């Protein structure tokens, strides 16, 4: 009888360890995938810059501090960009929705997008897009 209880205790312990491991991995795999994928998403995003005068488009809102920081950074760097306020323009909101992103700011060139604001990443994108 005692052997049977030891087996049950061992099985329950193993089940708990596996559950904890599954929860940990389940929470972290998307984060690790994004790190592995890199900060940029590659693709054909020319529709987001083709109909505008400049080579870069910034999607953002009027109330987002990160969007304000991105605008300030680009202006101070002398980079011309299409400023699309998704909370003030239905057309801008529709184009932004086509990207499938859930956060702002989103900087778009004809072949890459970058979600969020980071001066280092913006500099990389500007060099790769040959805007600078």
Buried (B, 14 or more C-beta within 10 A) or exposed (E): EEEEEEEEEEEEEEEEEEEEEEEEEEEEEEEEEEEEEEBBBEEEBEEBBEEBEEBBBBBBBEEBEBBBBBBEBBEEBEBEBBBBBBBEEEEBBEBBEEBEBEEBBBBBBBBBBBBBBBEEBBEBBBEEBEBE
